[in-house]
């Protein structure tokens, strides 16, 4: 069952995310980085979802509401990030079922994946691997100007946001670069 995480759920989830994704940071510093991320104005458009089986949280993800702007129109869309299945629940199809349930709910909205982990897994959902970017700029309104709706433009703007986090929160720079 797919549910929206509460602030308390997010805090508990940050411990698991810290263990799995901390990179060069300690788990404590990664959790500080995460709490700053969710306190940032950008996070007002972010929702954390939990996927539960028999009452246990087995997978989770963040969804960021975005607006893709072309020369002729703007479309509401979303960005999928931070997909995670707890190690003890992996290889059982939980992340796939979580994503399928969310995509069914959202219909045909344009979607972007922000991940460099397991591209083959995401291909079955129609995502295509794109090269990582170095820098860009994502506005607080979430609008991305482009000549056409472009995954590359969205990815570029997310990278700029991450770079701004590094400038704003130097403590988080290692995790931002790695997550």
Residue frames as a rotation matrix with the C-alpha (Angstrom) as fourth column:
UNK 1
0.582 0.813 0.000 0.00
0.813 -0.582 0.000 0.00
0.000 0.000 -1.000 0.00
UNK 2
-0.424 -0.697 0.578 1.35
0.707 -0.654 -0.270 3.42
0.566 0.295 0.770 -1.02
UNK 3
0.645 0.601 -0.473 0.98
0.764 -0.501 0.406 6.18
0.007 -0.623 -0.782 1.59
UNK 4
0.410 -0.478 0.777 2.30
-0.011 -0.854 -0.520 9.70
0.912 0.204 -0.356 2.09
UNK 5
-0.183 -0.602 -0.777 4.96
0.836 0.320 -0.446 9.88
0.517 -0.731 0.445 4.79
UNK 6
0.926 0.372 -0.065 4.50
0.332 -0.720 0.610 12.15
0.180 -0.586 -0.790 7.77
UNK 7
0.466 -0.788 0.402 7.35
-0.662 -0.612 -0.432 14.32
0.587 -0.065 -0.807 9.09
UNK 8
0.330 -0.289 0.899 7.89
-0.784 0.447 0.432 11.64
-0.526 -0.847 -0.079 11.73
UNK 9
0.851 0.009 0.525 8.04
0.236 0.886 -0.399 8.93
-0.469 0.464 0.752 9.04
UNK 10
0.806 -0.567 0.172 10.61
-0.042 -0.345 -0.938 10.99
0.591 0.748 -0.302 7.12
UNK 11
0.317 -0.699 0.641 12.76
-0.937 -0.337 0.094 11.31
0.150 -0.630 -0.762 10.20
UNK 12
0.437 -0.109 0.893 12.70
-0.356 0.890 0.283 7.55
-0.826 -0.442 0.351 10.79
UNK 13
0.926 -0.052 0.375 13.41
0.354 0.470 -0.809 6.94
-0.134 0.881 0.454 7.11
UNK 14
0.716 -0.693 0.082 16.44
-0.578 -0.655 -0.487 9.23
0.392 0.302 -0.869 7.25
UNK 15
0.244 -0.630 0.737 18.21
-0.715 0.396 0.576 6.67
-0.655 -0.668 -0.354 9.45
UNK 16
0.490 -0.020 0.872 17.87
0.401 0.893 -0.205 3.99
-0.774 0.450 0.445 6.78
UNK 17
0.950 -0.133 0.281 18.84
0.208 -0.401 -0.892 6.42
0.231 0.907 -0.353 4.01
UNK 18
0.576 -0.779 0.247 21.90
-0.817 -0.534 0.219 7.45
-0.038 -0.328 -0.944 6.03
UNK 19
0.229 -0.485 0.844 23.04
-0.265 0.803 0.534 3.84
-0.937 -0.346 0.056 6.38
UNK 20
0.495 0.063 0.866 22.62
0.664 0.615 -0.425 3.16
-0.560 0.786 0.263 2.65
UNK 21
0.658 -0.062 0.751 23.62
0.650 -0.457 -0.607 6.50
0.381 0.887 -0.260 1.04
UNK 22
0.840 -0.203 -0.503 25.87
0.260 -0.663 0.702 8.35
-0.476 -0.721 -0.504 3.49
UNK 23
0.721 -0.633 0.283 28.96
0.232 -0.164 -0.959 8.21
0.653 0.757 0.029 1.26
UNK 24
-0.291 -0.956 0.028 31.82
0.389 -0.145 -0.910 10.11
0.874 -0.253 0.414 2.87
UNK 25
-0.165 0.300 0.940 29.60
-0.707 -0.700 0.099 11.57
0.687 -0.648 0.327 5.60
UNK 26
-0.995 0.026 0.093 28.91
-0.056 0.629 -0.776 9.99
-0.078 -0.777 -0.624 8.97
UNK 27
-0.421 0.907 -0.012 25.33
0.808 0.381 0.450 8.79
0.413 0.180 -0.893 9.43
UNK 28
0.026 0.411 -0.911 24.74
0.789 -0.568 -0.233 11.72
-0.613 -0.713 -0.340 11.78
UNK 29
-0.613 -0.314 -0.725 25.99
-0.109 -0.875 0.472 14.28
-0.782 0.369 0.502 9.25
UNK 30
-0.926 0.350 0.141 23.92
0.237 0.249 0.939 12.66
0.294 0.903 -0.313 6.50
UNK 31
-0.104 0.933 -0.344 20.81
0.990 0.130 0.052 13.00
0.093 -0.335 -0.938 8.67
UNK 32
-0.133 -0.014 -0.991 21.65
0.366 -0.930 -0.036 16.66
-0.921 -0.367 0.128 9.27
UNK 33
-0.940 -0.246 -0.238 22.02
-0.142 -0.354 0.924 17.09
-0.311 0.902 0.298 5.52
UNK 34
-0.657 0.748 0.093 18.64
0.616 0.461 0.638 15.44
0.435 0.477 -0.764 4.96
UNK 35
0.048 0.698 -0.714 16.89
0.915 -0.318 -0.249 17.56
-0.402 -0.641 -0.654 7.58
UNK 36
-0.427 -0.262 -0.865 18.28
-0.016 -0.955 0.297 20.69
-0.904 0.141 0.404 5.89
UNK 37
-0.992 0.097 0.086 17.14
0.098 0.130 0.987 19.43
0.085 0.987 -0.138 2.50
UNK 38
-0.320 0.944 -0.082 13.57
0.864 0.327 0.382 18.92
0.388 0.052 -0.920 3.73
UNK 39
0.096 0.310 -0.946 13.61
0.714 -0.684 -0.151 22.33
-0.694 -0.661 -0.287 5.47
UNK 40
-0.865 -0.480 -0.145 14.68
0.222 -0.626 0.747 24.11
-0.449 0.615 0.649 2.26
UNK 41
-0.209 0.832 -0.514 11.90
-0.594 -0.526 -0.609 26.06
-0.777 0.178 0.604 0.42
UNK 42
-0.536 -0.097 -0.839 12.44
-0.801 0.373 0.469 23.72
0.267 0.923 -0.277 -2.53
UNK 43
-0.990 0.051 -0.130 11.11
0.088 0.950 -0.299 20.85
0.109 -0.307 -0.945 -0.40
UNK 44
-0.464 0.884 -0.057 7.60
-0.478 -0.304 -0.824 22.35
-0.745 -0.355 0.564 -0.25
UNK 45
0.247 0.521 -0.817 7.04
-0.969 0.135 -0.207 20.67
0.002 0.843 0.538 -3.61
UNK 46
-0.579 -0.545 -0.607 8.47
-0.516 0.821 -0.244 17.34
0.631 0.172 -0.756 -2.42
UNK 47
0.488 0.729 0.480 6.42
-0.870 0.365 0.331 14.46
0.066 -0.580 0.812 -1.04
UNK 48
-0.738 -0.673 0.044 7.88
-0.672 0.728 -0.137 11.31
0.061 -0.131 -0.990 0.47
UNK 49
0.415 0.854 -0.314 5.94
-0.815 0.502 0.288 8.12
0.404 0.137 0.904 -0.18
UNK 50
-0.543 -0.477 0.691 6.16
-0.726 0.680 -0.102 4.89
-0.422 -0.557 -0.716 1.75
UNK 51
0.025 0.517 -0.855 5.24
-0.677 0.638 0.366 1.48
0.735 0.570 0.367 0.40
UNK 52
-0.371 -0.070 0.926 3.99
-0.882 0.340 -0.328 -0.82
-0.292 -0.938 -0.188 3.13
UNK 53
-0.107 0.321 -0.941 3.47
-0.394 0.855 0.337 -4.58
0.913 0.406 0.035 3.09
UNK 54
0.273 0.335 -0.902 1.80
0.620 0.656 0.431 -6.19
0.736 -0.677 -0.029 6.11
UNK 55
0.950 0.235 -0.204 2.31
0.308 -0.615 0.726 -2.93
0.045 -0.753 -0.657 8.03
UNK 56
0.215 -0.950 -0.228 6.08
0.585 -0.061 0.809 -2.76
-0.782 -0.307 0.542 7.44
UNK 57
0.726 -0.126 -0.676 7.70
-0.511 -0.757 -0.407 0.01
-0.461 0.641 -0.613 5.39
UNK 58
0.483 -0.529 0.698 9.56
0.544 0.806 0.234 -1.90
-0.686 0.267 0.677 2.68
UNK 59
-0.314 -0.559 0.768 10.27
0.939 -0.301 0.165 0.84
0.139 0.773 0.619 0.10
UNK 60
0.363 0.404 -0.840 10.14
0.489 -0.850 -0.197 4.61
-0.793 -0.340 -0.506 -0.19
UNK 61
-0.294 -0.456 0.840 10.67
0.937 -0.310 0.159 7.44
0.188 0.834 0.518 -2.67
UNK 62
-0.352 0.178 -0.919 10.51
0.234 -0.934 -0.271 11.19
-0.906 -0.311 0.287 -2.98
UNK 63
0.012 0.420 0.907 8.33
0.998 -0.058 0.014 12.84
0.059 0.906 -0.420 -5.61
UNK 64
-0.614 -0.257 -0.746 8.99
0.314 -0.947 0.068 16.43
-0.724 -0.192 0.662 -6.59
UNK 65
0.506 0.814 0.286 6.20
0.693 -0.187 -0.696 18.32
-0.513 0.551 -0.658 -8.35
UNK 66
-0.610 -0.729 -0.310 7.63
0.308 -0.579 0.755 20.21
-0.730 0.366 0.578 -11.30
UNK 67
0.659 0.709 -0.251 6.33
0.031 -0.360 -0.933 22.29
-0.752 0.606 -0.259 -14.17
UNK 68
-0.368 -0.721 0.587 7.85
0.684 0.217 0.696 21.63
-0.629 0.658 0.414 -17.57
UNK 69
0.407 0.471 -0.783 7.66
-0.059 -0.842 -0.537 24.77
-0.912 0.264 -0.315 -19.70
UNK 70
-0.173 -0.391 0.904 7.91
0.916 0.275 0.294 24.78
-0.363 0.878 0.311 -23.49
UNK 71
-0.981 -0.188 -0.041 7.66
0.155 -0.899 0.410 27.67
-0.114 0.396 0.911 -25.90
UNK 72
-0.575 0.817 0.048 3.92
-0.239 -0.224 0.945 26.99
0.782 0.532 0.324 -26.25
UNK 73
0.545 0.838 -0.038 2.73
-0.250 0.205 0.946 25.48
0.800 -0.506 0.321 -22.97
UNK 74
-0.519 -0.593 0.615 3.47
-0.812 0.117 -0.572 24.47
0.268 -0.797 -0.542 -19.41
UNK 75
0.300 0.578 -0.759 2.74
-0.236 0.816 0.528 20.99
0.924 0.020 0.381 -18.17
UNK 76
0.403 -0.124 0.907 2.60
-0.907 0.078 0.414 19.70
-0.122 -0.989 -0.081 -14.65
UNK 77
0.387 -0.343 -0.856 4.90
-0.207 0.872 -0.443 16.78
0.899 0.349 0.267 -14.12
UNK 78
0.893 -0.121 0.433 6.93
-0.424 0.094 0.901 15.09
-0.150 -0.988 0.033 -11.45
UNK 79
0.027 -0.953 -0.302 10.44
-0.704 0.197 -0.683 13.97
0.710 0.231 -0.666 -10.66
UNK 80
0.946 0.205 -0.252 11.09
-0.011 0.797 0.604 10.62
0.324 -0.568 0.756 -8.99
UNK 81
0.003 -0.976 0.216 14.07
-0.549 -0.182 -0.815 10.50
0.836 -0.116 -0.537 -6.61
UNK 82
-0.529 -0.384 0.757 15.46
-0.842 0.129 -0.523 8.66
0.103 -0.914 -0.392 -3.62
UNK 83
0.589 0.671 -0.451 13.87
-0.608 0.735 0.300 5.30
0.532 0.098 0.841 -4.43
UNK 84
-0.558 -0.783 0.275 14.99
-0.754 0.340 -0.562 2.93
0.347 -0.521 -0.780 -1.69
UNK 85
0.629 0.626 -0.460 14.09
-0.288 0.738 0.610 -0.55
0.722 -0.251 0.645 -0.51
UNK 86
0.453 -0.439 0.776 15.34
-0.854 0.037 0.519 -1.66
-0.256 -0.898 -0.358 2.89
UNK 87
-0.460 -0.781 -0.422 18.06
-0.874 0.483 0.059 -4.32
0.158 0.396 -0.905 2.43
UNK 88
-0.806 0.131 0.578 16.03
-0.185 0.871 -0.455 -7.07
-0.563 -0.474 -0.677 4.10
UNK 89
0.217 0.966 0.142 13.14
0.020 0.142 -0.990 -6.54
-0.976 0.217 0.011 1.63
UNK 90
-0.152 -0.349 -0.925 15.13
-0.852 -0.427 0.302 -6.33
-0.500 0.834 -0.233 -1.61
UNK 91
-0.883 -0.246 -0.400 14.67
-0.459 0.636 0.621 -8.61
0.102 0.731 -0.674 -4.64
UNK 92
-0.679 0.719 0.152 10.97
0.521 0.617 -0.590 -9.11
-0.517 -0.321 -0.793 -3.87
UNK 93
-0.458 0.468 0.756 9.47
0.773 -0.211 0.599 -6.59
0.440 0.858 -0.265 -6.32
UNK 94
0.110 0.559 -0.822 8.49
0.890 -0.423 -0.168 -3.98
-0.442 -0.713 -0.544 -3.72
UNK 95
-0.511 -0.338 -0.790 10.08
0.035 -0.927 0.373 -0.97
-0.859 0.163 0.486 -5.46
UNK 96
-0.972 0.193 0.133 8.50
0.150 0.079 0.985 -2.04
0.180 0.978 -0.106 -8.77
UNK 97
-0.190 0.967 -0.169 5.05
0.928 0.233 0.292 -2.31
0.322 -0.102 -0.941 -7.19
UNK 98
-0.040 0.113 -0.993 5.51
0.631 -0.768 -0.112 1.05
-0.775 -0.631 -0.041 -5.45
UNK 99
-0.801 -0.328 -0.500 6.43
-0.146 -0.704 0.695 2.79
-0.580 0.630 0.516 -8.71
UNK 100
-0.824 0.542 0.163 3.66
0.410 0.374 0.832 1.03
0.390 0.753 -0.530 -10.67
UNK 101
-0.008 0.860 -0.511 1.07
0.996 -0.038 -0.079 2.10
-0.087 -0.510 -0.856 -8.10
UNK 102
-0.178 -0.109 -0.978 2.26
0.286 -0.957 0.055 5.72
-0.942 -0.270 0.201 -8.16
UNK 103
-0.949 -0.227 -0.219 2.40
-0.137 -0.329 0.934 5.86
-0.284 0.917 0.281 -11.97
UNK 104
-0.540 0.834 0.113 -1.12
0.768 0.434 0.470 4.41
0.343 0.340 -0.875 -12.21
UNK 105
0.131 0.574 -0.808 -2.35
0.853 -0.481 -0.204 7.12
-0.505 -0.663 -0.552 -9.85
UNK 106
-0.213 -0.333 -0.918 -0.63
0.001 -0.940 0.341 9.92
-0.977 0.072 0.201 -11.79
UNK 107
0.769 0.592 0.244 -1.63
0.211 0.125 -0.969 8.73
-0.604 0.796 -0.028 -15.25
UNK 108
0.523 -0.506 0.686 0.27
0.841 0.176 -0.512 10.12
0.138 0.845 0.517 -18.22
UNK 109
0.952 -0.228 -0.205 1.90
-0.155 -0.934 0.322 13.14
-0.266 -0.275 -0.924 -16.54
UNK 110
0.505 -0.854 -0.127 5.43
-0.187 0.035 -0.982 13.80
0.843 0.520 -0.142 -17.79
UNK 111
0.977 -0.192 0.096 7.95
-0.044 0.257 0.965 12.27
-0.210 -0.947 0.242 -15.43
UNK 112
0.345 -0.937 -0.048 11.66
-0.526 -0.151 -0.837 12.48
0.777 0.314 -0.545 -14.85
UNK 113
0.880 -0.191 -0.435 13.87
0.438 0.681 0.587 10.13
0.184 -0.707 0.683 -12.84
UNK 114
0.484 -0.791 0.375 16.79
-0.710 -0.605 -0.361 11.53
0.512 -0.091 -0.854 -10.93
UNK 115
0.701 -0.308 0.643 19.04
-0.312 0.678 0.666 8.57
-0.641 -0.668 0.379 -10.24
UNK 116
0.143 -0.690 -0.710 22.25
-0.942 0.125 -0.311 7.09
0.304 0.713 -0.632 -11.52
UNK 117
-0.628 -0.280 0.726 21.63
-0.592 0.778 -0.212 3.79
-0.505 -0.563 -0.654 -9.72
UNK 118
-0.535 0.365 0.762 20.33
0.308 0.924 -0.226 0.68
-0.787 0.114 -0.606 -11.54
UNK 119
-0.541 0.342 -0.768 19.39
-0.720 -0.660 0.213 2.20
-0.434 0.669 0.603 -14.92
UNK 120
-0.876 0.218 -0.431 18.27
-0.134 0.748 0.650 -1.22
0.464 0.627 -0.626 -16.22
UNK 121
-0.672 0.654 -0.347 15.68
0.674 0.346 -0.653 -1.41
-0.307 -0.672 -0.673 -13.42
UNK 122
-0.282 0.568 -0.773 14.15
-0.019 -0.809 -0.587 1.94
-0.959 -0.151 0.239 -14.44
UNK 123
-0.898 -0.089 -0.432 14.12
-0.423 -0.105 0.900 1.17
-0.125 0.991 0.057 -18.17
UNK 124
-0.766 0.643 -0.011 11.09
0.619 0.742 0.258 -1.10
0.174 0.190 -0.966 -17.67
UNK 125
0.042 0.772 -0.634 9.17
0.721 -0.463 -0.516 2.02
-0.692 -0.436 -0.576 -16.60
UNK 126
0.697 0.260 0.669 10.17
0.710 -0.388 -0.588 3.88
0.106 0.884 -0.455 -19.77
UNK 127
0.785 -0.481 -0.389 13.05
-0.221 -0.805 0.550 5.91
-0.578 -0.346 -0.739 -18.34
UNK 128
0.771 -0.599 0.218 16.12
0.438 0.249 -0.864 6.48
0.463 0.761 0.454 -20.51
UNK 129
0.335 -0.750 -0.570 19.61
0.794 -0.100 0.599 7.01
-0.506 -0.654 0.562 -19.10
UNK 130
0.849 -0.136 0.510 20.96
0.204 -0.806 -0.555 10.51
0.487 0.576 -0.657 -19.74
UNK 131
-0.178 -0.975 -0.130 24.45
0.636 -0.013 -0.772 11.80
0.751 -0.220 0.623 -18.95
UNK 132
0.293 0.189 -0.937 24.85
0.915 -0.339 0.218 13.57
-0.276 -0.922 -0.272 -15.62
UNK 133
0.621 -0.054 0.782 25.18
0.355 -0.870 -0.342 17.34
0.699 0.490 -0.522 -15.68
UNK 134
-0.456 -0.848 -0.270 27.62
0.727 -0.180 -0.662 19.63
0.513 -0.498 0.699 -13.97
UNK 135
-0.799 0.156 -0.581 25.64
0.322 -0.705 -0.632 22.82
-0.508 -0.692 0.513 -13.17
UNK 136
-0.454 0.706 0.543 22.35
0.555 -0.253 0.792 24.56
0.697 0.661 -0.277 -13.84
UNK 137
-0.963 0.192 0.191 19.61
-0.270 -0.677 -0.685 26.50
-0.002 -0.711 0.703 -12.02
UNK 138
-0.431 0.877 -0.214 16.22
0.733 0.478 0.484 25.34
0.527 0.051 -0.848 -10.71
UNK 139
-0.556 0.287 0.781 13.83
-0.356 -0.930 0.088 28.14
0.751 -0.229 0.619 -9.75
UNK 140
-0.941 0.229 0.251 11.89
-0.195 0.239 -0.951 28.01
-0.278 -0.944 -0.180 -6.49
UNK 141
-0.039 0.975 -0.217 8.67
-0.882 -0.136 -0.452 27.98
-0.470 0.174 0.865 -8.54
UNK 142
-0.082 -0.065 0.994 9.82
0.035 0.997 0.068 24.76
-0.996 0.040 -0.079 -10.17
UNK 143
0.890 0.425 -0.166 9.59
-0.129 -0.114 -0.985 26.08
-0.437 0.898 -0.047 -13.72
UNK 144
-0.197 -0.918 0.344 12.11
0.291 0.280 0.915 24.90
-0.936 0.280 0.211 -16.25
UNK 145
0.538 0.363 -0.761 12.28
-0.541 -0.543 -0.642 26.83
-0.646 0.757 -0.096 -19.50
UNK 146
-0.519 -0.652 0.553 13.14
0.113 0.589 0.800 24.83
-0.847 0.478 -0.232 -22.60
UNK 147
-0.657 0.265 -0.706 12.27
-0.747 -0.359 0.560 24.82
-0.105 0.895 0.434 -26.27
UNK 148
0.100 0.703 -0.704 10.62
-0.450 0.663 0.598 21.46
0.887 0.257 0.383 -25.80
UNK 149
0.788 0.166 0.593 9.91
-0.612 0.314 0.726 19.30
-0.065 -0.935 0.349 -22.79
UNK 150
0.295 -0.826 -0.480 13.31
-0.379 0.360 -0.852 17.85
0.877 0.434 -0.207 -22.11
UNK 151
0.882 -0.093 -0.461 14.59
0.415 0.613 0.672 15.34
0.221 -0.784 0.580 -19.58
UNK 152
-0.078 -0.996 0.048 18.02
0.883 -0.091 -0.461 16.87
0.464 0.007 0.886 -20.02
UNK 153
-0.239 0.041 0.970 16.73
-0.107 -0.994 0.016 20.33
0.965 -0.100 0.242 -19.06
UNK 154
0.799 0.559 0.222 15.13
-0.309 0.064 0.949 18.98
0.516 -0.827 0.224 -15.90
UNK 155
0.664 -0.614 -0.427 18.27
0.728 0.661 0.181 17.04
0.171 -0.431 0.886 -14.98
UNK 156
-0.277 -0.792 0.544 20.42
0.608 -0.582 -0.539 20.10
0.744 0.182 0.643 -15.57
UNK 157
0.048 0.383 0.922 18.24
-0.415 -0.833 0.367 22.22
0.909 -0.400 0.119 -13.30
UNK 158
0.953 0.242 -0.184 18.23
0.039 0.504 0.863 19.64
0.301 -0.829 0.471 -10.53
UNK 159
0.235 -0.947 -0.218 22.04
0.903 0.296 -0.312 19.60
0.360 -0.124 0.925 -10.61
UNK 160
-0.364 -0.324 0.873 22.09
0.106 -0.946 -0.306 23.37
0.925 -0.019 0.378 -10.15
UNK 161
0.614 0.628 0.478 19.80
-0.451 -0.218 0.866 23.06
0.648 -0.747 0.150 -7.16
UNK 162
0.825 -0.365 -0.432 22.14
0.542 0.729 0.418 20.47
0.162 -0.579 0.799 -5.66
UNK 163
-0.199 -0.934 0.297 25.08
0.751 -0.340 -0.566 22.81
0.630 0.110 0.769 -6.28
UNK 164
-0.037 0.249 0.968 23.20
-0.330 -0.917 0.223 25.59
0.943 -0.311 0.116 -4.46
UNK 165
0.936 0.341 -0.090 22.74
-0.057 0.399 0.915 23.26
0.348 -0.851 0.392 -1.48
UNK 166
0.336 -0.898 -0.286 26.48
0.900 0.395 -0.185 22.68
0.279 -0.195 0.940 -1.42
UNK 167
-0.423 -0.476 0.771 27.08
0.288 -0.877 -0.384 26.45
0.859 0.060 0.508 -1.40
UNK 168
0.229 0.642 0.732 24.41
-0.540 -0.541 0.644 27.01
0.810 -0.542 0.223 1.26
UNK 169
0.831 0.093 0.548 25.31
-0.520 0.479 0.707 23.98
-0.197 -0.873 0.446 3.40
UNK 170
0.111 -0.876 -0.470 28.99
-0.886 0.127 -0.446 23.10
0.451 0.466 -0.762 2.90
UNK 171
-0.377 -0.205 0.903 28.71
-0.754 0.635 -0.170 20.35
-0.538 -0.745 -0.394 5.51
UNK 172
0.423 0.702 0.573 26.45
-0.208 0.691 -0.693 18.45
-0.882 0.174 0.438 3.12
UNK 173
0.217 -0.271 -0.938 28.66
-0.934 -0.338 -0.118 18.70
-0.285 0.901 -0.327 0.04
UNK 174
-0.818 -0.575 0.026 29.93
-0.542 0.783 0.306 15.12
-0.196 0.236 -0.952 0.04
UNK 175
-0.507 0.690 0.517 26.46
0.337 0.711 -0.617 13.60
-0.793 -0.138 -0.593 0.34
UNK 176
0.428 0.674 -0.602 24.94
-0.319 -0.510 -0.799 15.96
-0.845 0.534 -0.003 -2.20
UNK 177
-0.142 -0.576 -0.805 27.59
-0.975 -0.061 0.215 14.94
-0.173 0.815 -0.553 -4.68
UNK 178
-0.928 -0.374 -0.007 27.02
-0.372 0.922 0.108 11.25
-0.034 0.103 -0.994 -4.06
UNK 179
-0.546 0.731 0.410 23.30
0.036 0.510 -0.860 10.74
-0.837 -0.455 -0.304 -3.54
